[in-house]
Amino acid sequence: MAQFAVIGLGSFGVTASLELVNQGHHVYAADINESTINTFANQLNYTVILDASDEAQLARLDLASCQAVLVAIGENIEASILCVLHLKNLGVKQIWVKACTKSHHQILSKLGVSRIIHPEEEMGVRVAHALNYPMVNQYFALTQSTFIVELSIDLHLSGRTIDWLLKERHSDIKPLTLRRDDTFNTDLTLDTELRHGDSLVLLGSKHYLTKLTKRFKAL
């Protein structure tokens, strides 16, 4: 069980906190608003009312022992930046921050945080991809050009092989695993046959994975 902290319990912070708890992790959840803390106190491991721009208040928590701290403060950019500075002073290694504006993002980049998140923008991109490529269950970016995607195998692809699917792009796209019902098969070959309802996980460049999903869409 890992230990995380989430500072700022707006809709994004609350969702992240509850999901981490559901995954079995211990979560410190902090917000400046007492009514917000009271609302979620029974659903989270540890809640505290604090002003994240005050280093002394942050220092009372053992945040340096957390695997990561998520700063999810809403529109108060000054409080977000001060919180990041204090967390760095307190020895926190992994700091993820929700950015509100482009200038906020630029400042966070200068501060060297571990990851900058734009929840609304990222969700909008994901929804657009889901609408355009409904066969893609989910995707994850390893780098700007390398992605992992999970493809849903529809009825019209049942009986086809991985070899047929990749269309001679074997060196550009690597099959990682095939999920069938509740089992995962990682011992895949080009002759592995696909069935309706399977989920195929692939690793490859964004360029070739996009071409593949467009081909899926056209079939």
C-alpha positions in Angstrom: 0.0 0.0 0.0 1.5 3.3 -1.1 1.0 6.7 0.6 -0.2 9.7 -1.4 -1.3 13.3 -0.5 -3.8 15.4 -2.4 -3.9 19.1 -1.7 -7.1 20.8 -3.0 -10.4 19.0 -3.0 -12.2 20.4 -5.9 -13.9 17.9 -8.3 -10.5 16.8 -9.7 -8.8 16.4 -6.4 -11.7 14.5 -4.8 -11.9 12.2 -7.8 -8.2 11.4 -7.7 -8.3 10.9 -3.9 -11.3 8.5 -3.9 -9.8 6.5 -6.8 -6.5 6.1 -4.9 -8.4 4.9 -1.9 -10.4 2.5 -4.0 -7.0 1.1 -5.3 -6.0 0.4 -1.7 -3.7 3.3 -1.0 -3.4 5.6 2.0 -4.3 9.2 1.1 -3.8 12.4 3.0 -6.4 14.8 1.7 -6.1 18.5 2.5 -8.2 21.6 1.7 -8.6 25.1 3.1 -12.4 24.8 3.2 -13.8 23.1 6.3 -17.1 22.2 4.8 -15.3 20.4 1.9 -13.3 18.4 4.4 -16.3 17.5 6.4 -18.1 16.3 3.3 -15.4 13.7 2.4 -14.0 12.9 5.8 -15.7 9.5 6.1 -14.5 8.4 2.6 -10.8 9.2 2.9 -8.1 7.9 5.2 -6.9 11.2 6.6 -8.3 14.7 6.0 -7.0 18.0 7.3 -7.9 21.6 7.0 -4.9 23.7 6.0 -3.7 26.7 4.0 -1.3 25.2 1.5 0.4 28.5 1.0 1.6 28.3 4.7 4.8 26.1 4.9 4.4 25.7 8.7 1.0 24.0 8.2 2.4 21.7 5.5 5.4 20.8 7.6 3.0 19.3 10.2 2.3 16.5 7.7 4.9 13.9 6.8 4.6 14.7 3.1 8.2 13.7 2.3 7.3 10.1 3.0 4.6 10.1 0.4 5.2 8.4 -2.9 3.8 11.5 -4.6 1.9 14.7 -3.7 -0.8 16.0 -6.1 -1.4 19.7 -5.9 -4.9 20.1 -7.2 -5.7 23.7 -6.0 -8.3 25.3 -8.2 -8.1 28.9 -9.5 -5.7 30.3 -6.8 -2.5 30.2 -8.8 -0.5 32.0 -6.1 -1.4 29.3 -3.5 -0.5 26.6 -6.0 2.9 28.0 -6.7 3.7 28.7 -3.0 2.6 25.2 -2.2 5.0 23.7 -4.7 7.9 25.8 -3.4 7.1 24.7 0.2 6.8 21.0 -0.8 10.3 21.2 -2.5 11.7 22.8 0.7 10.1 19.9 2.7 11.9 17.3 0.6 9.0 16.0 -1.5 10.4 14.2 -4.5 7.3 13.5 -6.7 5.1 16.6 -7.1 2.2 16.5 -9.6 0.4 19.8 -10.2 -2.9 20.8 -11.8 -2.2 23.8 -14.0 -5.0 26.4 -14.6 -3.5 28.6 -17.3 -0.6 28.7 -19.8 1.4 31.1 -17.6 0.8 28.8 -14.6 2.1 25.9 -16.6 5.2 27.9 -17.6 6.0 28.8 -13.9 5.5 25.1 -12.8 7.9 24.0 -15.6 10.5 26.5 -14.3 10.0 25.0 -10.8 10.8 21.5 -12.1 7.7 19.7 -10.9 7.4 16.0 -11.8 4.3 16.4 -13.9 1.9 19.1 -14.9 -1.7 18.2 -15.5 -4.5 20.0 -17.5 -7.5 17.9 -16.5 -10.2 19.6 -18.6 -7.8 19.8 -21.7 -6.6 16.2 -21.3 -10.2 14.9 -20.8 -11.3 16.8 -23.9 -8.6 15.3 -26.0 -9.5 11.8 -24.7 -13.2 12.3 -25.4 -12.3 13.5 -28.9 -10.2 10.5 -29.6 -12.9 8.2 -28.2 -15.5 9.7 -30.5 -13.2 9.5 -33.5 -11.7 6.1 -32.7 -14.4 4.1 -30.8 -12.3 0.9 -31.1 -9.7 2.4 -28.8 -10.6 1.5 -25.2 -7.7 3.5 -23.7 -4.3 4.8 -24.5 -1.2 5.9 -22.6 1.7 8.1 -23.8 5.1 6.9 -22.9 6.8 9.7 -24.8 5.5 12.3 -27.3 5.8 9.8 -30.1 5.4 6.4 -28.4 2.1 5.1 -27.2 0.4 2.1 -25.7 -3.1 1.5 -26.9 -5.8 -1.0 -26.1 -8.0 -2.0 -29.0 -11.4 -3.6 -28.8 -11.8 -6.5 -31.3 -15.2 -6.2 -33.0 -17.2 -9.0 -34.6 -16.0 -8.2 -38.1 -12.4 -8.8 -37.0 -13.1 -12.1 -35.3 -11.0 -14.9 -36.9 -8.4 -12.5 -38.2 -4.8 -12.9 -37.0 -2.3 -10.4 -35.6 -0.3 -10.7 -38.8 -3.3 -9.6 -40.8 -4.1 -6.8 -38.4 -0.6 -5.3 -38.4 -0.3 -5.4 -42.2 3.5 -5.8 -42.4 4.2 -3.2 -39.7 5.6 -5.9 -37.4 8.8 -3.9 -36.7 6.8 -0.7 -36.0 4.1 -2.0 -33.7 4.6 -4.6 -31.0 1.7 -6.7 -29.5 2.1 -6.7 -25.7 -0.9 -8.7 -24.5 -4.3 -10.1 -25.4 -7.1 -10.0 -22.9 -9.9 -12.6 -23.4 -12.6 -12.7 -20.8 -10.6 -12.6 -17.5 -7.3 -14.0 -18.8 -4.2 -12.3 -20.3 -2.1 -13.9 -23.0 1.4 -12.4 -23.4 2.8 -15.3 -25.5 1.6 -13.8 -28.7 2.7 -14.7 -32.3 1.7 -13.3 -35.6 -0.5 -16.3 -36.0 -2.5 -15.6 -32.8 -6.2 -15.5 -33.8 -8.4 -12.7 -32.6 -12.0 -13.2 -31.3 -14.9 -10.9 -30.9 -14.7 -9.3 -27.4 -10.9 -9.5 -27.1 -8.8 -6.5 -26.1 -5.4 -6.3 -27.8 -2.7 -4.1 -26.3 -0.1 -2.7 -28.7 3.0 -0.6 -28.3 4.2 1.6 -31.1 4.8 5.0 -32.6 1.9 7.4 -32.7 2.3 7.7 -36.5 1.8 3.9 -37.2 -0.8 3.4 -34.4 -2.9 6.2 -35.9 -2.7 4.6 -39.3 -3.8 1.3 -37.8 -6.8 2.8 -36.0 -7.8 4.6 -39.2 -7.6 1.3 -41.0 -9.8 -0.3 -38.3 -12.3 2.5 -38.7 -12.5 2.0 -42.5 -13.2 -1.8 -42.3 
